[in-house]
Amino acid sequence: MNQYATEQRGYVELVARILCDPLPSTLPLHACYVVSETIDNQGSGICRARELYKSGIVERIAICGEGPRNGYEGVDYTLSLLGRFGRYVDDRILTPGTYHTYTEAESLVNYAQRNYWNSIAVTAVPFHQLRVFISVVSVALLNYPELKIYSTPGRSLDWTKVALHSQGTTRDTRRELLRGELDRIVTYHDDGKGNLASCEQILEYLNRRDS
């Protein structure tokens, strides 16, 4: 098998494992973090976090504690969505400085380490879930490698419907937004900055986490 085919097979395996990641038998996890999204997509992760909390799979729901910023509707809007689902426990995590998926991942991992969380789930609208999980694991590998991170995609939304994304700057169908997310993953792997761990490193992390 040539190198290109090997790389493609690795990416297919990674996508499948991120989107179909089983939760562990040792429960509850310390938290489910709901990634910041635009108003078109925020409800997807909220619904999934609610399911995990009500089922006793997680001890709390963690959210971004910022106000409206870079397309994110803000903590008050997120809390209003959560409030429709009854009682819950929440942690609000601030993301200082430049605000985007990677810095949000840094804030989450740092918060988990400070608060002695050793296991978390992360949830985002499905087309964003791949880059979110890769970003959180990439940060953890650098700063908190013993943290066990589980992928739990949010509720599926209409792939053909137009939605706002990417810090409120991109509007397209969700299927096209997924293509953009895949392009970003490749670009951030190849940009020489080393922000995202390689496909092989993420797969090694998953194998070690589950061993």
Phi, psi and omega in degrees: 000129182285170186298320180299314180296322179296316179296318180297319179296321178298318180292321178297317177299316182297315179300314181298319183287328177289318183279344181231046185278119179285142175282153186285165177278341179272095184239162005273160169285157182295323183198158164246122180265126177264114184291145180294132179223171173286171181300333180290338190234349188298326182296337181299308180290325179300316180298318180292317179298320178301316180299316182293320181292314182294332180276356181077016181282330177234152181279335184202166173251128178252140182222166173289132183267011183279160170282184178307128188195130173051043178091341177283132185288343174107164186297323182296319179294317180297318178295327178294324176292316179297324184297339179287346187257009177088205187293141175198166175247131182232150169241136183247118189254126179273145178238092183287157176078206180301137188243112174200184188304317184290318180290329174295320177297319178300316181296320179297311182296318178298318179296317179300318181293316180296329184259012175061033171282131177247359178207130180219157168249150174236139181225140178212167173305139191308322182291341180263344188301321182301307183291325178300308183297316178300320180294314182295316179295321180300317178294317181297322179299330180276323193241337186205064189295340180280351178294129178265117185246131181241141180265128178220090185303150179288181180300138179293137177240166183300117183289337183266355182275141179286136180218155177271141183206181172056066178060029177074018185250350185235130177233123181194175173296155181295330178294324176286325176296324176299316178300320177297321178296318179296321177297320179297318180301314179296316181298315183288337172288326189259001188279357177081356180274342177073022182293319182254135175295157181288165175305315181297320180293321179293318179295321177298320177299313180298318180295319180291318179302321186265001182281000000 
